[in-house]
Amino acid sequence: MTEASNSNDTWTLAGREWTSRLILGTGKYQDAEETRAALAASGTEIVTVALRRVNLEKKDNLLSWIDRDRYTFLPNTAGCYTADDAVRTLRLARELGIADLVKLEVIGDKETLFPDNEETIAAAKTLVAEGFTVLPYCSDDPIVCRKLEDVGCAAVMPLAAPIGSGLGVRNPYNLAIILERAGVPVIVDAGVGCASDAAFAMELGVSGILMNTAIAGAKDPVMMARAMKAGTEAGRLSYLAGRIPRRLYANASSPMSGLIDTRASS
């Protein structure tokens, strides 16, 4: 695939085609100006908003900082620890007219922020039955991902590493199994720390990456947003190009046949 044809390398999520494979969170930025600048620099088309962290009574809140004509909102349930709490939060989002495309996040532990997979599956069943398009944050467990797909989730979002850790992809082998078996998009969520992490994740063949802390927590968030955009695109191109096989021993770059034997006496 040439670079020109890669410009048409869109992907489908929730019945829509998208160009950017980078989804951004909106927390932890200093102010509205920095938030908007980072989103623009990243090239993202989808932004996720933690509903429980938005003061809806204030006119000047996070939701008002983002251009709804430019970006698609993905409300999420960050801060929820039960299926009931997550479902209740997203029903509120629907009543407010924010979106039916939602990120489901049910945390199982306050220290590690690992997902509670059992509660996540239970919430997903309810939300799908109510007509929501559900993108669930989950562990990098192929069985959990299969169960979430089976209940009707539009994608699966396995973590690369704990939320905000910046450790990068800790278990590429599990992600490879998930990718091999999934019939829906696989989006890496949580743990990416730098542009090379983004490139590595994309080289595995995932459809996209969701990140927040890696950009918002950087010394220069806008510059990091540009870096993450480039890393995501480079990783996708590398995946499409097809890497050479790994070898234990050297393999000459130039053909050996036809070489002049310089050992021969003159």
Sequence and secondary structure as in RCSB ss.txt:
>XXXX:A:sequence
MTEASNSNDTWTLAGREWTSRLILGTGKYQDAEETRAALAASGTEIVTVALRRVNLEKKDNLLSWIDRDRYTFLP
NTAGCYTADDAVRTLRLARELGIADLVKLEVIGDKETLFPDNEETIAAAKTLVAEGFTVLPYCSDDPIVCRKLED
VGCAAVMPLAAPIGSGLGVRNPYNLAIILERAGVPVIVDAGVGCASDAAFAMELGVSGILMNTAIAGAKDPVMMA
RAMKAGTEAGRLSYLAGRIPRRLYANASSPMSGLIDTRASS
>XXXX:A:secstr
  HHHHTT  EEETTEEES  EEEE  S SSHHHHHHHHHHHT SEEEEEGGGS TTSSSSHHHHS TTTSEEEE
E TT  SHHHHHHHHHHHHHTT  SEEEE  BS TTT  B HHHHHHHHHHHHHTT EEEEEE S HHHHHHHHH
TT S BEE SSSTT     S HHHHHHHHHH SS BEEES   SHHHHHHHHHTT SEEEESHHHHTSSSHHHHH
HHHHHHHHHHHHHHHH      SS   SS  TT   TTS  
